[in-house]
Amino acid sequence: MILARRLDELDNELARAVFRALYASRAQRLRRLTAGALLAAKHTLRGMLFSWPLYLMAIAGFFVPATIGAFLWLLAVPGLGISFYILGKGIRDDYRARVAGRVFAPGDLTRILRGEAT
C-alpha cells in the first residue's frame, strides 16, 4: 500500500503544480506537524523504555549521599546525552523517510504510527 506520493514520483507538470499547491495548504501543514509530534512521542516512549536505568540513576542521585550521588550523575548524564542524541536522530530520520515531501490523506497518520509501508 502506498502511503503518500512524493513530488519526484510525479511525471506530469500539472500534477506537480497541484502537488505544490496542496503541499502548502494549511491542512497538509497541520498533518505534517501532527505526524512529527506523533513520531516524537513514539520515539520518546521507546527511548524511555530502553534507557530507564539512566533516568533512575539520575533521579536517585538526588536522594543519596553526595559522594554516591556524584558518582551516579557521573554515569547517568553522559548516558542520557547519548540517549537524547539517538532519540533526536531517530525522529529526524523517521520524519524524513515518512513525512517530509509527502501529501497525506486523513487516515495516513495512523499508518505512520504503525510503521506501514511508505
C-alpha positions as CSV (number, residue, x, y, z in Angstrom):
1,M,0.0,0.0,0.0
2,I,1.3,3.4,-0.9
3,L,1.1,5.8,2.0
4,A,1.6,9.1,0.2
5,R,3.1,10.3,-3.0
6,R,6.3,12.4,-3.3
7,L,6.9,15.2,-5.7
8,D,9.7,13.3,-7.5
9,E,7.3,10.4,-8.2
10,L,5.1,12.7,-10.4
11,D,5.8,12.9,-14.1
12,N,3.2,15.4,-15.2
13,E,3.9,19.1,-14.8
14,L,0.2,19.8,-14.0
15,A,0.3,17.1,-11.3
16,R,3.5,18.7,-9.9
17,A,1.8,22.1,-9.7
18,V,-1.3,20.7,-8.0
19,F,1.0,18.8,-5.6
20,R,2.9,22.0,-4.7
21,A,-0.4,23.9,-4.1
22,L,-1.8,21.1,-1.9
23,Y,1.5,20.6,-0.1
24,A,1.5,24.3,1.0
25,S,-2.1,24.1,2.2
26,R,-3.0,24.6,5.9
27,A,-4.4,21.1,6.3
28,Q,-1.3,19.5,5.0
29,R,1.0,21.6,7.2
30,L,-1.2,20.6,10.2
31,R,-1.0,16.9,9.2
32,R,2.8,17.2,8.9
33,L,3.0,18.9,12.3
34,T,0.8,16.3,13.9
35,A,2.8,13.5,12.3
36,G,6.0,15.0,13.6
37,A,4.6,15.2,17.1
38,L,3.3,11.6,16.9
39,L,6.7,10.4,15.8
40,A,8.4,12.4,18.6
41,A,6.1,10.8,21.1
42,K,6.6,7.3,19.7
43,H,10.4,7.6,19.8
44,T,10.4,9.2,23.2
45,L,8.4,6.5,24.8
46,R,10.5,3.8,23.1
47,G,13.7,5.6,24.3
48,M,12.4,5.9,27.8
49,L,11.6,2.2,27.9
50,F,15.1,1.4,26.6
51,S,17.1,3.7,28.9
52,W,15.0,3.7,32.1
53,P,18.0,2.8,34.2
54,L,19.7,6.0,33.3
55,Y,16.7,8.1,34.3
56,L,16.5,6.1,37.6
57,M,20.2,6.7,38.3
58,A,19.8,10.5,37.7
59,I,16.8,10.7,40.0
60,A,18.5,8.5,42.6
61,G,21.4,11.0,42.6
62,F,19.2,13.5,44.4
63,F,18.3,11.2,47.2
64,V,21.6,9.5,48.2
65,P,24.7,11.0,49.9
66,A,26.7,13.5,47.9
67,T,29.6,11.2,47.0
68,I,27.4,8.4,45.8
69,G,25.1,11.0,44.1
70,A,28.0,12.5,42.2
71,F,29.1,9.0,41.0
72,L,25.5,8.3,39.8
73,W,25.4,11.6,38.0
74,L,28.8,11.0,36.5
75,L,27.4,7.8,34.9
76,A,23.9,9.0,34.1
77,V,24.5,12.4,32.5
78,P,26.7,11.2,29.6
79,G,24.4,8.2,29.0
80,L,21.4,10.5,28.9
81,G,23.2,12.8,26.5
82,I,23.9,9.8,24.2
83,S,20.3,8.7,24.6
84,F,18.9,12.1,23.6
85,Y,21.2,12.2,20.6
86,I,20.0,8.8,19.4
87,L,16.4,9.9,20.1
88,G,16.7,13.1,18.0
89,K,18.5,11.3,15.2
90,G,15.7,8.6,15.1
91,I,13.0,11.2,15.0
92,R,14.7,13.2,12.2
93,D,15.4,10.1,10.1
94,D,11.8,8.8,10.5
95,Y,10.4,12.2,9.7
96,R,12.5,12.4,6.5
97,A,11.6,8.9,5.4
98,R,7.8,9.0,6.2
99,V,6.6,12.6,6.3
100,A,8.8,15.2,4.6
101,G,7.8,16.0,1.0
102,R,4.6,14.0,1.0
103,V,0.9,14.8,0.7
104,F,-1.3,12.9,3.2
105,A,-4.9,11.8,3.3
106,P,-6.7,12.0,6.6
107,G,-6.1,8.3,7.6
108,D,-2.4,8.3,6.8
109,L,-1.3,9.4,10.3
110,T,-2.3,6.2,11.9
111,R,-0.4,4.2,9.2
112,I,2.7,6.2,10.0
113,L,2.5,5.3,13.7
114,R,2.0,1.6,12.8
115,G,5.1,1.7,10.6
116,E,3.3,0.6,7.4
117,A,5.0,1.0,4.0
118,T,5.7,4.5,2.8
